[in-house]
Amino acid sequence: MQLPLTPLVVLLFAVIAQAVFAAGLLGLARANQLPNRFLALLMLAIALWLLDGFFRVANIYAQNPNWYFAPIYYSFAFGPLLYFYVRSLINHDFRWEVRYWWHFVPVLVQAALYGWLRWQDYETRNWFWQTIHRPYTYRVEFVGTWLSLTIYLVLSLRLLRQYRRWLLDNFSETSQLRLLWLRTLLVLVAVVSVQWLVELVLREFFGLYYRYDYSTELLGVVVFLIGVVGLRQADMQAVRFAPEEEPDSFVPVAAASTAPEPAVDVPSPGEYARAVAAGVHNTNESAASIQGETSVAAPVVKLAATAVDEAVVARIRRALEDEHLYLNPTLTLAELSEHTGLAPRLISFTVNNGFGQSFNDLVNSYRVAEVKRRLATPDARRLTLLGIAFESGFNSKTTFNRIFKQFTGVAPRDYRVGE
């Protein structure tokens, strides 16, 4: 068998080899095992799909027709694997359940069909192609893959958008958790989906096969990006975000955070404030004692949209202004909750409605103010600008530059004292 060494043949072979190698590394990774294995399976599924394109451009099908209907088509798995990768990556507590298998029923049917065809003789496979596959099952597979990928892509984008909002309400430092590369990947997958739609229209309405087919090249870019950047995210810090439609969706936080608070009914912000003012630091017991009840394990309920209690505002302000918690570069909502004795939901409610900011913006506003204060002192010449930033609670140059410009409108190097 002879292979033409055209640029496309060489490039496809290299991308497929890289995808298999990266998938192996991800599958063996010790950290974040579940998301990494979802990603590894996604890379393998795409690599096998690319193998069909490689066989086509390398003229392998023409040289050996027995390669037709090789069991390498698992395109119905693209969407579900992408979605479950996103879901497990942003929630370290996610666990696989039997009920999730229904998402993969189409790919199991797809695998069974090609597995059965592989054991048939060439005449049977040729008959199947001419009378069934090209007019029927090929259309079902192509349209079904596009539809599945589009649906799960929309679900993944929505989940990522919820996660990024949640980050701002729970973390003061998000540079390692923002998953900008994942958003880029999802946008690129959306481009693939649009290209597939174009191919679908051309084939269904104009009978054009492989004339304007660029999905192979685009999927090659997708799997290359996953291989290069996905490995860097393989040991991402564990976070515990559950989608909004699931119960207890706003319970933080990172692996280093404290254990979840005992679950009790939350009466109101005012009752928490009175408990704190009375000097009781276990807010769950406080809430129960105010009502004259014994604290019992019960599902946490969402806070009602009541007025913000000034005592809670004052306690949060004191923790940041007088006790300087903002100097902790990785301060989280859970850590502020542990320090103040206030429930995380109460703090989140108060920060959003009392301060009019997200937790992230509130903490970083104190850090920026501290940088500006230090720059105005005679001691400012003793340290570099980055040194002052680090002493003010920032822990990376990139984050400092971005946050400082967000609050002041100018880059740190362009800031002038007194502005």
ChimeraX attribute file (.defattr): number of C-alpha atoms within 10 A of each C-alpha:
attribute: neighborCount
match mode: 1-to-1
recipient: residues
	/A:1	6
	/A:2	8
	/A:3	13
	/A:4	12
	/A:5	10
	/A:6	10
	/A:7	9
	/A:8	15
	/A:9	18
	/A:10	14
	/A:11	15
	/A:12	22
	/A:13	18
	/A:14	13
	/A:15	22
	/A:16	23
	/A:17	13
	/A:18	18
	/A:19	27
	/A:20	21
	/A:21	16
	/A:22	23
	/A:23	27
	/A:24	16
	/A:25	17
	/A:26	28
	/A:27	19
	/A:28	13
	/A:29	16
	/A:30	12
	/A:31	14
	/A:32	18
	/A:33	18
	/A:34	21
	/A:35	25
	/A:36	26
	/A:37	21
	/A:38	23
	/A:39	28
	/A:40	27
	/A:41	22
	/A:42	25
	/A:43	29
	/A:44	23
	/A:45	23
	/A:46	25
	/A:47	28
	/A:48	20
	/A:49	19
	/A:50	24
	/A:51	19
	/A:52	20
	/A:53	18
	/A:54	21
	/A:55	20
	/A:56	13
	/A:57	16
	/A:58	21
	/A:59	16
	/A:60	19
	/A:61	15
	/A:62	12
	/A:63	13
	/A:64	11
	/A:65	12
	/A:66	16
	/A:67	15
	/A:68	19
	/A:69	22
	/A:70	14
	/A:71	17
	/A:72	19
	/A:73	23
	/A:74	23
	/A:75	23
	/A:76	26
	/A:77	23
	/A:78	23
	/A:79	26
	/A:80	24
	/A:81	24
	/A:82	23
	/A:83	23
	/A:84	20
	/A:85	21
	/A:86	20
	/A:87	21
	/A:88	23
	/A:89	27
	/A:90	24
	/A:91	19
	/A:92	22
	/A:93	13
	/A:94	16
	/A:95	8
	/A:96	11
	/A:97	7
	/A:98	6
	/A:99	7
	/A:100	11
	/A:101	11
	/A:102	10
	/A:103	16
	/A:104	16
	/A:105	13
	/A:106	18
	/A:107	20
	/A:108	15
	/A:109	13
	/A:110	20
	/A:111	18
	/A:112	13
	/A:113	14
	/A:114	17
	/A:115	16
	/A:116	12
	/A:117	18
	/A:118	17
	/A:119	12
	/A:120	13
	/A:121	10
	/A:122	16
	/A:123	9
	/A:124	12
	/A:125	18
	/A:126	17
	/A:127	11
	/A:128	15
	/A:129	17
	/A:130	12
	/A:131	11
	/A:132	12
	/A:133	16
	/A:134	12
	/A:135	11
	/A:136	12
	/A:137	16
	/A:138	13
	/A:139	15
	/A:140	13
	/A:141	19
	/A:142	16
	/A:143	15
	/A:144	16
	/A:145	22
	/A:146	22
	/A:147	17
	/A:148	19
	/A:149	25
	/A:150	18
	/A:151	14
	/A:152	18
	/A:153	22
	/A:154	15
	/A:155	18
	/A:156	22
	/A:157	17
	/A:158	12
	/A:159	19
	/A:160	23
	/A:161	12
	/A:162	15
	/A:163	22
	/A:164	17
	/A:165	12
	/A:166	23
	/A:167	23
	/A:168	20
	/A:169	23
	/A:170	26
	/A:171	25
	/A:172	24
	/A:173	24
	/A:174	15
	/A:175	13
	/A:176	11
	/A:177	17
	/A:178	16
	/A:179	18
	/A:180	12
	/A:181	14
	/A:182	18
	/A:183	15
	/A:184	13
	/A:185	19
	/A:186	18
	/A:187	14
	/A:188	17
	/A:189	21
	/A:190	16
	/A:191	15
	/A:192	23
	/A:193	21
	/A:194	15
	/A:195	18
	/A:196	21
	/A:197	16
	/A:198	15
	/A:199	22
	/A:200	20
	/A:201	13
	/A:202	17
	/A:203	16
	/A:204	11
	/A:205	9
	/A:206	10
	/A:207	11
	/A:208	14
	/A:209	12
	/A:210	11
	/A:211	10
	/A:212	12
	/A:213	16
	/A:214	15
	/A:215	20
	/A:216	19
	/A:217	16
	/A:218	17
	/A:219	20
	/A:220	22
	/A:221	17
	/A:222	20
	/A:223	26
	/A:224	20
	/A:225	18
	/A:226	23
	/A:227	23
	/A:228	13
	/A:229	13
	/A:230	21
	/A:231	18
	/A:232	10
	/A:233	19
	/A:234	21
	/A:235	15
	/A:236	16
	/A:237	16
	/A:238	18
	/A:239	20
	/A:240	20
	/A:241	27
	/A:242	24
	/A:243	19
	/A:244	13
	/A:245	7
	/A:246	8
	/A:247	12
	/A:248	16
	/A:249	13
	/A:250	19
	/A:251	18
	/A:252	27
	/A:253	24
	/A:254	18
	/A:255	12
	/A:256	13
	/A:257	15
	/A:258	14
	/A:259	11
	/A:260	11
	/A:261	17
	/A:262	16
	/A:263	15
	/A:264	18
	/A:265	18
	/A:266	21
	/A:267	17
	/A:268	18
	/A:269	27
	/A:270	18
	/A:271	18
	/A:272	29
	/A:273	25
	/A:274	18
	/A:275	23
	/A:276	21
	/A:277	13
	/A:278	10
	/A:279	11
	/A:280	16
	/A:281	17
	/A:282	17
	/A:283	24
	/A:284	24
	/A:285	18
	/A:286	23
	/A:287	27
	/A:288	20
	/A:289	13
	/A:290	14
	/A:291	11
	/A:292	9
	/A:293	11
	/A:294	13
	/A:295	17
	/A:296	13
	/A:297	10
	/A:298	10
	/A:299	13
	/A:300	16
	/A:301	14
	/A:302	15
	/A:303	15
	/A:304	11
	/A:305	10
	/A:306	11
	/A:307	13
	/A:308	20
	/A:309	18
	/A:310	14
	/A:311	16
	/A:312	24
	/A:313	17
	/A:314	12
	/A:315	18
	/A:316	22
	/A:317	15
	/A:318	14
	/A:319	15
	/A:320	18
	/A:321	12
	/A:322	9
	/A:323	11
	/A:324	15
	/A:325	20
	/A:326	24
	/A:327	20
	/A:328	18
	/A:329	20
	/A:330	16
	/A:331	20
	/A:332	28
	/A:333	26
	/A:334	25
	/A:335	21
	/A:336	20
	/A:337	20
	/A:338	18
	/A:339	13
	/A:340	19
	/A:341	20
	/A:342	24
	/A:343	22
	/A:344	23
	/A:345	21
	/A:346	22
	/A:347	26
	/A:348	20
	/A:349	24
	/A:350	23
	/A:351	23
	/A:352	16
	/A:353	16
	/A:354	16
	/A:355	15
	/A:356	12
	/A:357	17
	/A:358	23
	/A:359	26
	/A:360	21
	/A:361	21
	/A:362	19
	/A:363	23
	/A:364	24
	/A:365	19
	/A:366	19
	/A:367	27
	/A:368	22
	/A:369	15
	/A:370	19
	/A:371	25
	/A:372	23
	/A:373	14
	/A:374	20
	/A:375	21
	/A:376	14
	/A:377	10
	/A:378	8
	/A:379	9
	/A:380	16
	/A:381	12
	/A:382	9
	/A:383	13
	/A:384	11
	/A:385	17
	/A:386	18
	/A:387	15
	/A:388	19
	/A:389	26
	/A:390	18
	/A:391	18
	/A:392	25
	/A:393	26
	/A:394	27
	/A:395	19
	/A:396	14
	/A:397	13
	/A:398	10
	/A:399	15
	/A:400	23
	/A:401	17
	/A:402	14
	/A:403	19
	/A:404	22
	/A:405	15
	/A:406	14
	/A:407	14
	/A:408	15
	/A:409	12
	/A:410	14
	/A:411	15
	/A:412	19
	/A:413	9
	/A:414	9
	/A:415	15
	/A:416	11
	/A:417	11
	/A:418	8
	/A:419	6
